[in-house]
Amino acid sequence: MNAPLPAAALDRAARQREIVAALAPVVPAHALLWQAEDTVPYECDGLTAYRQQPLVVVLPETEGQVAAVLKACHALMVPVVARGAGTGLSGGALPHALGVTLSLAKFNKILKVDATSRTATVQCGVRNLAISEAAAPHGLYYAPDPSSQIACTIGGNVAENSGGVHCLKYGLTLHNVLRVRGFTVEGEAVEFGSLALDTPGLDLLPVVVGSEGMLAVTTEVTVKLVPKPQLARCIMASFDDIRKAGDAVAAVIAAGIIPAGLEMMDKPMTAAVEDFVHAGYDLDAEAILLCESDGTPEEVAEEIGRMLDVLAGAGATRMEVSKDEAQRLKFWSGRKNAFPATNDPDQLHRCELFGADILETSVRLGGTVTGEHGVGVEKLNSMCVQFTPGEREQMFALKAAFDPAGLLNPGKVIPTLQRCAEYGRMHVSKGLLPFPGLERF
């Protein structure tokens, strides 16, 4: 005789039946998944250390279906987590145990490429790299190039405000997006930004870009395109000390040079990726810098010369300039493929603690806990260190203005007061702890 199911399991099953019954009339049968074997692929994003099977997965095919799903979920007070390609590294698309995962993978059409206005309008599920491929016949491309650009979607890029190795010169997603169309938690259509030079009313585009799916569900994006440079060359500079490499970065910027790309890799990272990409990295160097210039041949020649002088003055022990496009891409391939992974629970825990220490050291030095990978669940605790309780309350107030019931991607990005109290860290402002004379516990 089978043992009776626990009450929690019975409640979950009942809630699942209720949600499926509400969604079945608004999406095709093949677009609604709730069996365990069908929902397992959606249990995590690129941060695989965190896993949670969703109650239901929906794969809408039209904006009408997105609106209907959101309306049905709102009526039942069901949490909704929007998902793109699932390449995020901060757990932003981690499902809610009693919620719906809204996969937008089928929104993969490029709607328009306008060479005259240098814009492209695409659905949210279009891959980042596919935009550049579509624009290439016009001599244009989409500048932000996150490491996962062959797979990540523009909708996910909007959610995370993704950047890439060329963001120093060309900016993040926010600087390359003109308009975002989507739906509120109640299923109402909404647009942010404009194709015009200015937008009437409040400029809410910067609020939505980088909001990690907490304010609205994106379905369509209009991006800026830029002319493909005539030439791009990359310097690979070796250093015998990692501090010298860091100082070289400052020296390049201090010289008034804004490289097209500027990235550093330390010795363990180069050793980890060289066997895979065969980029010709200097494995004896404690750190290497990749410095890129693009533009006309004359501009590139002049800027490469200036950067070589600056890097030599900063202590570079070896410098190599890419000879052709293939070698330039090879230099960057290692940086784009460098992402450590571990399955050892103890090692993972120690890595998380070390990572948090790095983030909070950054805050003490006047930096921030996140760049282009978002907060998600991974950096929630560190947000307690960067922001005051008052600042976090402002964030919650903004969230409530868009989503009063807190149904869109709940439990992410903004830590609660209780969580911060449990974390036991005090707020850091401009690199200084409040009341530095007090003993810390």
Secondary structure, 3 states (H helix, E strand, C coil): CCCCCCHHHHHHHHHHHHHHHHHCCCCCHHHEECCHHHHHHHCCCCCCCCCCCCCEEECCCCHHHHHHHHHHHHHHCCCEEEECCCCCCCCCCCCCCCCEEEECCCCCCEEEEECCCCEEEEECCCEHHHHHHHHHHHCEECCCECCCCCCCEHHHHHHHCCCECCHHHHCCHHHHEEEEEEECCCCCEEEEECCCCCCCCCCCHHHHCCCCCCCCEEEEEEEECEECCCEEEEEEEEECCHHHHHHHHHHHHHCCCCCCEEEEEEHHHHHHHHHHHCCCCCCCCCEEEEEEEEECHHHHHHHHHHHHHHHHHCCCCEEEECCCHHHHHHHHHHHHCCCCCCCCHHHHHHHHHHHHHHHHHHHHCCCCCCCCCCCCCCCHHHHHHHCCHHHHHHHHHHHHHHCCCCCECCCCCCCCHHHHHHHCCCCCECCECCCCCCCCC
